């Protein structure tokens, strides 16, 4: 009796991965073992970078807030300390968006923070 290997399922599994590596250069798209390694490594990068993306955006928001705060005569840390003392609870994402898109609103928040500090 011949050995049953269920070639339909294994071929479909390979085809799926080969289609996911389309667009890669050379053997990374054409050779099964290389394509499989490429695909697995891509999943690792995707997992890692979903976490790194959060760090990168927080750093961007802090840079934007710092730049806008310095136009108002404060450093980033002074501004954040003043906001905390004033009891103004606003996250960095929204604060950075205000600094870029609504400078008057950002200026008003800074003035409130300055008043409460003294």
N, C-alpha and C positions, 0 to 999 in steps of 0.2 A: 504494500500500500504506500503511495507517495506521501511525503511529508506535507502537511497543511500549514501554510505560513500566513494566510489571510493577506495576500498581496494588495488587495483593494484598499484595506485600511492603512497599511504602511505607506503605500504610494500616495494616498490622500494626505496623510500626515506630512510627508515630505513636500508635496506640492504646496501645502499651506505655508510652510516655512519658507520655501523657495519664493513664493509670491510676496512674502513679507520682506525679503531681502532684495527685491527688484530695485534697480537704481543704484546699487552699490557697484564699485569698480571691479572689473575682472572677475577673478575666481570667487570673490565674496558674494557674487550674485549667481554664479553658475555651478560651482562645485559644492556638492551636498555637505561635506564635513566642514568646509570653510564657511559656507553660508549659515550652517547651524551655529557655529561658534560666533559668527557675527551677530546673529539674532539674539543669542543668549547674552552676549556682552552688551548689546543695545538695551536689553531689559534691565541689566544692572545699572547702566548709566541713567535710564529713565527713573528707576527707584531712587537712586542717589540724588538726582537733580530735582526731583519733586520736593525734597527737603531743602536743597540749596537755594531753590527759587524763593522760599520764604525768607531766608537770610539776606539774599540779594535785595529783595524789595524793601526790607526793613532798613538796610544800609542806605538805599536810595532815598527813602523818606527822611531819614536823619540828615543826610546831606542837604536836601531841599529845605528842611526846617532851619538848619544851621545857616544856610545862605540868606534866607529871608530874615532870620532873627538878627543877623549881623547888620543888615540894613536898618534895623530898629535900635541898634546900639547894644545888643545883648549877644552873648554866646549861646550855643545850643544848651549847654548844661545850666546856665543861669536862667534861661527861659523855662526849661522844664522844671527847675526848682521853684521858680516863681508861680508857675501854673499849679503846681502841687500845693503850695502855701495858700494860693487864692482859692483852692477848692474847685478849680476848673478841670473837669474830667473830660478829656478829649484824646482820642488815640492818635498815634503818629501818622497813620494813613490819611485820616481826615485832615489833620493839621497840615500835612504836606500838600494835600490837594488844595486847601484854602490858600496856602502860601503861593502856589503856582497860578491858580485860576481866579482867586478872589483876594487880591492883596489888601483891599480895604477891610475885609472881614478879618483877615489875619492880623492886620494892624490894630483893629479894635480889641482883639483877644489879647494881644501883647500889652496894650494900654491898660486893660483890666488887671492883667497879671502884675504890671509895674505898680499900679495904684495900691494893690493889696500888700505888696512887699514894703512899700514905704518910699 
